[in-house]
Amino acid sequence: MKNWLLHPRFEEVVYLLWNGELPGKGELDAFKKALAENAEIPDQIFESIKTYPLQTVHPMAVLRTAVSALGVFDPEADNMDEASNKAKAVRLQAKLATLVAGLKRIREGQEPIAPRTDLSFAANFLYMLNGKEPSDIEEEAFDKALILHADHELTLPHLPPACVWQHSPIFIPASQPLSAL
């Protein structure tokens, strides 16, 4: 536990926040694998983004729209049971990094870079953003930044999902806080 407190990883913190307990090795490995395997974005999402007037529209509006559109491609989008919602949350968490990195690259006239399954969440994001693997210090610094931003309970951007979560597919309430940022 002492070592974990000194060197937590973003994936462990997300697991802790979602489940209320630290993951065991097997649970953490399965969670990391699920994030890595679900980071891919349907081609239609990025192709749609390329048609937007990216020089005049705010990036958060594009991200909000893309997050909402992910629901069209999710096989469990309308299933509201607990297991389906947890699976959708994992898929959405995995895809957000790919969306953000891809949006940045498209805005700069570059093609999005496909996620890799052999990198940590932080390293994969930086890889997709910059087109090269990050150094160990870059990965560690970004991992710590992700951890610092992982828990924003009861802040304005998170109230809308808390209000509609029970009655809407995850992609709709997940897109709403992006409007408040």
C-alpha positions as CSV (number, residue, x, y, z in Angstrom):
1,M,0.0,0.0,0.0
2,K,2.8,2.4,0.9
3,N,4.4,1.8,-2.5
4,W,1.1,2.4,-4.3
5,L,0.6,5.7,-2.5
6,L,4.0,6.9,-3.7
7,H,3.6,5.5,-7.3
8,P,0.0,5.1,-8.3
9,R,-0.9,4.8,-12.0
10,F,-3.9,6.4,-13.6
11,E,-5.5,3.1,-14.4
12,E,-5.4,2.1,-10.7
13,V,-6.9,5.4,-9.6
14,V,-9.8,5.1,-12.1
15,Y,-10.4,1.6,-10.9
16,L,-10.4,2.8,-7.3
17,L,-12.8,5.7,-8.0
18,W,-15.2,3.4,-9.9
19,N,-15.1,0.4,-7.5
20,G,-14.3,1.9,-4.1
21,E,-11.3,-0.4,-3.7
22,L,-7.8,-0.9,-5.0
23,P,-7.6,-3.6,-7.7
24,G,-5.7,-6.8,-7.2
25,K,-3.1,-7.7,-9.8
26,G,-5.6,-9.8,-11.8
27,E,-8.3,-7.1,-11.7
28,L,-5.8,-4.4,-12.7
29,D,-4.5,-6.4,-15.6
30,A,-8.1,-7.1,-16.8
31,F,-9.0,-3.4,-16.5
32,K,-5.8,-2.3,-18.4
33,K,-6.5,-4.9,-21.1
34,A,-10.2,-3.7,-21.4
35,L,-9.1,-0.1,-21.7
36,A,-6.4,-0.9,-24.3
37,E,-8.8,-3.2,-26.3
38,N,-11.5,-0.5,-26.4
39,A,-9.6,2.6,-27.4
40,E,-10.2,2.2,-31.1
41,I,-12.6,4.8,-32.6
42,P,-14.9,3.9,-35.5
43,D,-13.6,5.5,-38.7
44,Q,-16.9,7.2,-39.3
45,I,-16.3,9.4,-36.2
46,F,-13.0,10.8,-37.4
47,E,-14.3,11.1,-41.0
48,S,-17.3,13.1,-39.7
49,I,-15.0,15.4,-37.6
50,K,-13.0,16.2,-40.8
51,T,-16.1,17.7,-42.3
52,Y,-16.7,20.2,-39.5
53,P,-15.6,23.8,-39.8
54,L,-12.7,23.2,-37.4
55,Q,-11.2,26.7,-37.7
56,T,-14.4,28.3,-36.4
57,V,-16.0,25.7,-34.1
58,H,-14.7,25.2,-30.5
59,P,-12.8,21.9,-30.0
60,M,-15.1,21.1,-27.0
61,A,-18.2,21.3,-29.2
62,V,-16.5,18.8,-31.6
63,L,-15.5,16.6,-28.7
64,R,-19.0,16.7,-27.2
65,T,-20.6,15.8,-30.5
66,A,-18.1,12.9,-31.1
67,V,-18.7,11.5,-27.6
68,S,-22.5,11.6,-28.2
69,A,-22.0,9.9,-31.6
70,L,-20.1,7.0,-30.0
71,G,-23.4,5.8,-28.7
72,V,-24.5,5.0,-32.3
73,F,-21.6,2.5,-32.5
74,D,-21.9,0.9,-29.1
75,P,-23.6,-2.5,-29.1
76,E,-25.0,-1.9,-25.6
77,A,-25.9,1.8,-25.9
78,D,-29.5,1.2,-24.9
79,N,-28.9,-1.5,-22.3
80,M,-29.3,0.1,-18.8
81,D,-28.3,-2.7,-16.5
82,E,-25.4,-2.3,-14.2
83,A,-23.0,-4.6,-16.1
84,S,-23.7,-2.9,-19.4
85,N,-23.2,0.5,-17.9
86,K,-19.9,-0.5,-16.4
87,A,-18.8,-2.0,-19.8
88,K,-19.9,1.2,-21.6
89,A,-18.0,3.3,-19.0
90,V,-14.8,1.4,-19.7
91,R,-15.3,1.7,-23.5
92,L,-16.0,5.4,-23.2
93,Q,-13.0,6.0,-20.9
94,A,-10.8,4.2,-23.3
95,K,-12.1,6.1,-26.4
96,L,-11.8,9.6,-24.9
97,A,-8.0,9.7,-25.1
98,T,-8.2,8.5,-28.7
99,L,-10.8,11.2,-29.6
100,V,-8.9,14.0,-28.0
101,A,-5.6,13.1,-29.6
102,G,-7.3,12.5,-33.0
103,L,-9.1,15.8,-32.8
104,K,-5.9,17.7,-32.1
105,R,-4.2,16.0,-35.0
106,I,-7.1,16.6,-37.4
107,R,-7.2,20.3,-36.4
108,E,-3.5,20.4,-37.4
109,G,-4.1,18.8,-40.8
110,Q,-2.7,15.4,-39.7
111,E,-4.2,12.0,-39.6
112,P,-5.2,10.4,-36.3
113,I,-2.9,7.7,-35.0
114,A,-4.5,4.4,-34.0
115,P,-4.1,3.4,-30.3
116,R,-1.7,0.7,-29.3
117,T,-2.4,-2.0,-26.8
118,D,1.1,-2.3,-25.5
119,L,1.3,1.1,-23.8
120,S,-0.1,2.5,-20.6
121,F,-3.1,4.8,-20.9
122,A,-0.8,7.9,-20.4
123,A,1.8,6.7,-22.8
124,N,-0.7,5.7,-25.4
125,F,-2.4,9.1,-25.3
126,L,1.0,10.9,-25.8
127,Y,1.9,8.5,-28.6
128,M,-1.4,9.2,-30.4
129,L,-1.0,12.9,-29.8
130,N,2.6,13.3,-31.0
131,G,3.2,10.3,-33.2
132,K,6.1,8.9,-31.1
133,E,6.4,7.0,-27.9
134,P,7.0,9.3,-24.9
135,S,10.1,9.2,-22.8
136,D,9.7,7.6,-19.3
137,I,9.6,11.1,-17.7
138,E,7.0,12.3,-20.1
139,E,4.8,9.3,-19.5
140,E,5.2,9.6,-15.7
141,A,4.4,13.4,-15.7
142,F,1.3,12.9,-17.8
143,D,0.2,10.0,-15.7
144,K,0.4,12.2,-12.7
145,A,-1.5,15.0,-14.4
146,L,-4.3,12.5,-15.3
147,I,-4.4,11.4,-11.6
148,L,-4.7,14.9,-10.4
149,H,-7.7,15.5,-12.7
150,A,-9.3,12.1,-12.2
151,D,-11.7,13.0,-9.4
152,H,-13.9,16.1,-9.8
153,E,-16.9,15.1,-7.8
154,L,-19.7,17.6,-7.5
155,T,-18.2,20.3,-9.7
156,L,-20.4,22.1,-12.2
157,P,-19.4,20.1,-15.3
158,H,-20.3,16.8,-13.5
159,L,-23.7,17.7,-12.2
160,P,-25.7,17.2,-15.5
161,P,-24.6,13.5,-15.8
162,A,-25.5,13.0,-12.1
163,C,-29.0,14.2,-12.8
164,V,-29.7,12.2,-15.9
165,W,-27.5,9.1,-15.5
166,Q,-30.3,6.9,-14.5
167,H,-32.5,7.6,-17.5
168,S,-30.1,8.1,-20.5
169,P,-27.6,6.0,-22.4
170,I,-24.1,6.9,-21.0
171,F,-23.0,8.8,-24.2
172,I,-25.6,11.5,-23.7
173,P,-24.8,12.5,-20.1
174,A,-21.1,12.0,-20.7
175,S,-21.2,14.6,-23.5
176,Q,-23.0,17.2,-21.3
177,P,-20.1,18.1,-19.0
178,L,-18.0,18.9,-22.1
179,S,-20.4,21.8,-22.8
180,A,-19.6,23.3,-19.4
181,L,-15.8,23.2,-19.9
